[in-house]
Amino acid sequence: MQSQIIIPQPLQPGDLLRVIAPSGALRELTTFERGVEIWRSRGYRVEIIPEIDDRWGYLAGNDENRRHHLASAWQDPECRGILCARGGFGSTRILENWNWEDVGQGGQGGQSASFSSYTSHTPHTPKWIIGFSDITALLWSLYKIGISGVHAPLLTTIADEPEWSIQRLFDWVEGRFVNALKGCGWGGGVANGILLPANLTVATHLMCTPIQPNLDGVILAFEDVTEAPYRIDRMLTQWRMSGALSKVRGIALGSFTKCEPPAGVFSFSVEEVLRDRLGDLGIPVVSDLPFGHEAPNAALPVGVEVTLDADQGILEIVN
């Protein structure tokens, strides 16, 4: 378990936020512009990199350029937060040989830093990184050095969120209380642990890499999109067989959007797969929580202590 976590200083209107595209190429220009306007309407200065619509295959520019944009935003002392344009795939590519400590001092890469080395040398206050889906890799990478980000709507998805979900995100990053989330409890009691939200597919592909954090004492929060039930089964079976779930204290499940089996093909449902692969672990599990690719996508801070009540179906941040 991460013994210490830095939550960036609360944002306030007037702060500068930098928009980058660390993953897939930007396609949803209308929803992207609506998302930018939501942040600007709250009084934030939102700076969009000129290369926001770059394309290199399915990526938002080549690895060197996307790595540079992330490093530049992180190094900018005026920038208070980094807003990710969209998910897709690509953030893991720019994290290869990435070093937050080196970047914090003006470099571009190297091996992963420890929490102690980061906090003893960084020249400026850590800033928010906000996003989900493929941004899981950035969030987990930051968590490994003791910095909290937010698993929350991207600029291409936030405009489709209900008002309460948008307000929840602003409440958290501006330093206010956020309410507990209600889902479907599977029974099995109550657990306290450190919240580690993720897209299941991305998290599975981070296993056995330098980005995978210590999972002792954590409460995993998984969601996914467009993965057939057999692929969800395959990923969760890998988690089981690897032993990665052995010290996890609980599992919170959000939406699994468009994960239905193909029409006319015999299959388990995704709900049946989740029950089969997670229901016998002997830890609290809560499903149907309001986060994931299908709105609402309630903001989940990374690395904070939470209570997961599988009898009442509640996930709550410990204040």
KOLMARDO-212091 format. One line per field, with one value per residue (C-alpha): residue in one letter; residue number from 1; x, y, z. Coordinates in Angstrom, 3 decimals. Layout:
// residues N
type c(a/...)
seq c(NUM/...)
x c(X/...)
y c(Y/...)
z c(Z/...)
***
This chain:
// residues 319
type c(m/q/s/q/i/i/i/p/q/p/l/q/p/g/d/l/l/r/v/i/a/p/s/g/a/l/r/e/l/t/t/f/e/r/g/v/e/i/w/r/s/r/g/y/r/v/e/i/i/p/e/i/d/d/r/w/g/y/l/a/g/n/d/e/n/r/r/h/h/l/a/s/a/w/q/d/p/e/c/r/g/i/l/c/a/r/g/g/f/g/s/t/r/i/l/e/n/w/n/w/e/d/v/g/q/g/g/q/g/g/q/s/a/s/f/s/s/y/t/s/h/t/p/h/t/p/k/w/i/i/g/f/s/d/i/t/a/l/l/w/s/l/y/k/i/g/i/s/g/v/h/a/p/l/l/t/t/i/a/d/e/p/e/w/s/i/q/r/l/f/d/w/v/e/g/r/f/v/n/a/l/k/g/c/g/w/g/g/g/v/a/n/g/i/l/l/p/a/n/l/t/v/a/t/h/l/m/c/t/p/i/q/p/n/l/d/g/v/i/l/a/f/e/d/v/t/e/a/p/y/r/i/d/r/m/l/t/q/w/r/m/s/g/a/l/s/k/v/r/g/i/a/l/g/s/f/t/k/c/e/p/p/a/g/v/f/s/f/s/v/e/e/v/l/r/d/r/l/g/d/l/g/i/p/v/v/s/d/l/p/f/g/h/e/a/p/n/a/a/l/p/v/g/v/e/v/t/l/d/a/d/q/g/i/l/e/i/v/n)
seq c(1/2/3/4/5/6/7/8/9/10/11/12/13/14/15/16/17/18/19/20/21/22/23/24/25/26/27/28/29/30/31/32/33/34/35/36/37/38/39/40/41/42/43/44/45/46/47/48/49/50/51/52/53/54/55/56/57/58/59/60/61/62/63/64/65/66/67/68/69/70/71/72/73/74/75/76/77/78/79/80/81/82/83/84/85/86/87/88/89/90/91/92/93/94/95/96/97/98/99/100/101/102/103/104/105/106/107/108/109/110/111/112/113/114/115/116/117/118/119/120/121/122/123/124/125/126/127/128/129/130/131/132/133/134/135/136/137/138/139/140/141/142/143/144/145/146/147/148/149/150/151/152/153/154/155/156/157/158/159/160/161/162/163/164/165/166/167/168/169/170/171/172/173/174/175/176/177/178/179/180/181/182/183/184/185/186/187/188/189/190/191/192/193/194/195/196/197/198/199/200/201/202/203/204/205/206/207/208/209/210/211/212/213/214/215/216/217/218/219/220/221/222/223/224/225/226/227/228/229/230/231/232/233/234/235/236/237/238/239/240/241/242/243/244/245/246/247/248/249/250/251/252/253/254/255/256/257/258/259/260/261/262/263/264/265/266/267/268/269/270/271/272/273/274/275/276/277/278/279/280/281/282/283/284/285/286/287/288/289/290/291/292/293/294/295/296/297/298/299/300/301/302/303/304/305/306/307/308/309/310/311/312/313/314/315/316/317/318/319)
x c(0.000/1.211/2.205/1.944/-0.032/0.121/-3.201/-2.428/-3.475/-7.133/-7.829/-9.583/-11.065/-8.352/-5.877/-4.161/-4.917/-3.074/-4.852/-2.835/-3.642/-1.358/-3.250/-5.432/-5.931/-8.659/-11.761/-14.639/-14.037/-17.536/-17.662/-14.050/-14.917/-17.954/-15.729/-13.234/-16.078/-17.304/-13.936/-13.724/-17.268/-16.088/-13.502/-10.425/-7.833/-7.622/-4.608/-4.768/-1.537/-1.385/-0.813/-3.988/-5.286/-2.011/-2.244/0.275/-1.673/-4.216/-2.134/-2.330/1.144/4.350/5.656/8.332/5.840/3.239/5.958/7.149/3.635/3.221/6.657/6.121/2.809/4.283/7.277/5.252/5.182/2.061/0.074/-2.030/-3.623/-3.477/-6.718/-6.552/-8.423/-9.435/-8.472/-7.969/-4.428/-0.958/-0.173/1.805/4.062/5.150/5.721/8.351/11.556/9.625/10.794/8.588/11.499/13.672/10.797/10.143/13.682/13.505/14.442/12.495/12.842/14.791/13.800/10.852/11.385/10.587/8.251/11.094/13.350/10.505/9.407/12.930/13.952/10.898/11.097/7.363/4.085/2.564/-0.450/-3.682/-3.957/-7.573/-8.873/-9.816/-9.747/-6.255/-5.230/-5.228/-1.535/-0.698/-2.772/-1.140/2.316/1.765/0.354/3.564/5.492/2.853/0.783/-2.989/-4.778/-8.471/-10.142/-12.773/-14.366/-12.156/-12.690/-14.442/-16.858/-17.561/-20.263/-22.395/-22.253/-25.217/-24.795/-24.222/-21.282/-19.698/-20.191/-18.616/-15.439/-15.223/-16.014/-13.107/-10.454/-11.551/-11.207/-14.804/-16.588/-17.987/-20.821/-20.652/-21.586/-24.316/-24.220/-25.183/-23.521/-22.656/-22.422/-19.225/-18.924/-16.981/-13.390/-11.192/-8.390/-6.678/-8.744/-7.086/-9.496/-8.712/-9.892/-9.664/-8.006/-5.360/-4.661/-4.292/-1.672/0.226/0.728/4.390/5.570/7.314/4.004/2.111/1.767/1.838/-1.702/-1.467/-4.384/-6.019/-9.605/-9.602/-12.258/-12.694/-14.710/-14.472/-15.977/-16.464/-14.924/-16.827/-17.575/-14.929/-12.282/-13.388/-13.160/-9.653/-8.409/-9.901/-8.559/-5.109/-5.555/-6.549/-3.746/-1.068/-1.834/-2.391/-5.742/-4.409/-3.909/-6.578/-9.147/-12.145/-13.343/-15.660/-17.178/-18.516/-20.165/-19.088/-20.402/-21.139/-19.765/-22.696/-21.957/-22.549/-26.105/-26.729/-23.517/-23.789/-22.108/-22.194/-23.301/-20.684/-22.554/-22.248/-18.531/-17.953/-19.830/-17.982/-14.483/-14.816/-17.579/-15.476/-12.522/-13.787/-13.561/-16.252/-17.437/-19.852/-21.048/-23.131/-21.425/-21.902/-18.492/-17.146/-17.482/-21.243/-22.375/-22.503/-18.765/-18.380/-14.941/-12.790/-9.620/-6.598/-4.797/-7.223/-8.637/-12.137/-14.685/-16.337/-19.526/-20.625/-23.662/-25.092/-23.525/-21.645/-18.249/-17.301/-14.186/-12.843/-12.500)
y c(0.000/3.528/4.871/8.531/10.363/13.991/15.478/18.548/21.908/22.744/24.467/27.802/29.856/31.791/28.900/27.826/24.325/22.727/20.460/17.590/14.492/11.746/8.846/8.417/10.913/13.471/12.718/14.119/17.833/19.022/17.256/18.281/21.955/21.572/20.026/22.874/25.356/23.655/24.287/27.836/28.587/27.781/30.534/28.516/29.551/26.574/26.442/23.963/22.808/23.863/20.245/18.969/17.509/15.881/12.325/9.541/6.440/6.010/8.156/11.898/12.495/10.523/9.354/12.038/14.861/13.451/12.864/16.446/17.831/15.930/16.965/20.592/20.787/19.128/21.492/24.696/26.363/28.342/25.284/23.869/20.934/18.770/17.982/14.976/15.328/11.699/8.097/5.401/4.048/5.510/6.764/3.630/4.277/7.666/6.216/3.802/4.875/7.815/9.362/11.911/13.073/13.778/15.507/17.640/18.969/19.702/16.315/14.017/10.472/7.784/5.057/5.406/7.529/6.720/8.827/9.942/11.048/12.922/14.843/15.732/17.186/18.414/22.178/22.821/21.605/18.521/19.258/17.536/15.045/14.395/11.662/7.989/5.026/4.979/7.733/4.945/4.473/8.094/7.936/4.698/5.959/9.068/6.991/4.971/8.097/9.187/11.727/11.580/12.196/11.941/9.136/11.391/12.514/13.510/16.688/14.617/13.048/15.591/17.430/14.265/13.984/14.829/18.021/16.194/14.296/17.467/19.165/16.206/16.609/20.318/19.745/17.339/19.333/22.535/20.958/20.245/17.172/14.587/12.197/8.420/6.428/3.772/0.511/-3.139/-4.828/-8.512/-9.044/-9.892/-7.036/-3.806/-3.025/0.042/0.528/2.800/3.487/2.561/3.170/1.907/0.741/-3.038/-3.587/-0.912/-2.089/-5.683/-4.624/-2.741/-5.932/-6.975/-3.592/-0.850/1.031/-1.633/-0.370/-2.393/-3.709/-4.574/-3.043/-1.404/-1.299/-1.728/0.083/-1.355/-0.339/-1.148/-0.665/-2.769/-5.917/-9.149/-11.261/-13.856/-11.114/-9.814/-13.430/-13.788/-10.616/-11.419/-14.962/-13.472/-11.311/-14.400/-16.640/-13.976/-13.683/-9.935/-10.113/-11.951/-8.830/-6.605/-5.627/-5.055/-4.478/-1.728/-2.229/0.518/0.226/-2.287/-0.457/-2.260/-5.493/-7.625/-10.840/-10.773/-11.526/-15.208/-16.353/-18.519/-16.692/-15.760/-12.199/-9.793/-9.764/-13.547/-13.365/-10.731/-12.821/-15.979/-14.486/-12.163/-13.575/-16.263/-14.098/-13.660/-9.852/-7.161/-6.440/-3.712/-3.536/-1.118/1.973/5.115/5.411/4.294/4.967/5.379/8.509/9.064/8.774/9.914/11.288/8.912/10.268/7.998/6.893/8.148/6.042/4.738/2.456/-0.194/-1.534/-4.640/-5.111/-1.666/-1.256/1.938/3.349/6.322/8.459/8.614/12.299)
z c(0.000/-0.731/2.691/1.715/-0.919/-1.985/-3.041/-5.184/-3.794/-4.524/-7.792/-7.929/-10.763/-12.541/-12.399/-15.604/-16.893/-19.820/-22.308/-23.803/-25.854/-24.493/-26.055/-29.122/-31.945/-31.304/-33.346/-31.311/-31.949/-31.031/-27.670/-27.039/-27.530/-25.273/-22.612/-22.798/-22.452/-19.256/-17.602/-18.953/-17.793/-14.266/-14.526/-15.458/-18.005/-20.349/-22.655/-25.536/-27.140/-30.831/-31.869/-30.192/-33.482/-34.564/-35.881/-36.146/-37.053/-34.265/-31.891/-31.207/-32.609/-32.306/-28.954/-28.713/-29.211/-26.836/-24.229/-24.706/-24.193/-20.933/-19.682/-20.677/-18.828/-15.743/-15.726/-16.214/-12.754/-13.662/-14.796/-11.941/-13.716/-16.818/-18.649/-20.968/-24.244/-24.793/-24.172/-26.780/-26.567/-26.237/-22.737/-21.873/-24.869/-23.542/-20.065/-21.331/-19.523/-18.039/-14.758/-12.973/-10.809/-13.846/-15.637/-12.555/-12.849/-16.556/-18.014/-20.315/-19.070/-17.232/-14.812/-12.443/-9.339/-5.743/-3.604/-1.321/-4.166/-5.854/-2.779/-1.744/-5.112/-7.002/-7.635/-7.728/-6.289/-7.956/-10.113/-10.993/-13.831/-14.787/-17.080/-17.300/-19.691/-21.256/-18.792/-16.168/-16.990/-16.107/-12.921/-11.750/-12.653/-10.530/-7.686/-7.582/-6.611/-4.124/-6.071/-6.437/-9.719/-10.560/-12.525/-14.067/-17.342/-20.260/-22.237/-24.909/-22.404/-19.673/-21.638/-21.615/-17.828/-15.596/-13.608/-10.322/-11.825/-13.224/-9.866/-8.062/-10.117/-9.402/-5.730/-5.379/-7.238/-5.515/-2.076/-1.106/0.256/-2.172/-1.414/-1.204/-4.297/-4.223/-6.122/-5.664/-2.702/-3.039/0.703/2.514/4.954/4.990/4.025/4.308/1.823/-0.669/-3.772/-7.061/-9.972/-13.458/-16.802/-16.517/-19.897/-19.359/-15.806/-16.981/-19.512/-16.788/-14.792/-14.433/-15.738/-13.721/-13.672/-11.713/-8.138/-4.965/-4.564/-0.877/0.988/-2.002/-3.150/-6.909/-8.931/-12.418/-15.479/-19.176/-22.610/-25.774/-24.299/-24.958/-21.858/-22.772/-22.852/-19.445/-18.260/-19.706/-18.003/-14.612/-14.812/-15.371/-12.276/-10.299/-11.530/-11.119/-7.411/-7.815/-6.004/-2.964/-0.820/-2.341/0.301/-1.938/-5.487/-6.735/-10.174/-12.400/-15.785/-18.409/-21.449/-24.728/-23.288/-24.383/-26.301/-30.074/-31.111/-31.716/-30.030/-26.924/-24.099/-20.462/-19.812/-18.502/-15.193/-14.966/-15.709/-13.015/-10.457/-11.400/-11.416/-8.394/-6.222/-4.521/-3.462/0.093/-0.057/-0.289/-3.834/-4.921/-8.535/-10.612/-9.236/-11.365/-13.035/-16.384/-20.103/-19.955/-18.118/-15.247/-14.700/-11.110/-10.270/-8.214/-6.590/-6.790/-3.647/-0.998/1.803/1.198/2.820/0.666/2.244/0.345/2.575/1.847/-1.623/-0.769/-1.736/0.437/0.766/4.329/5.186)
***
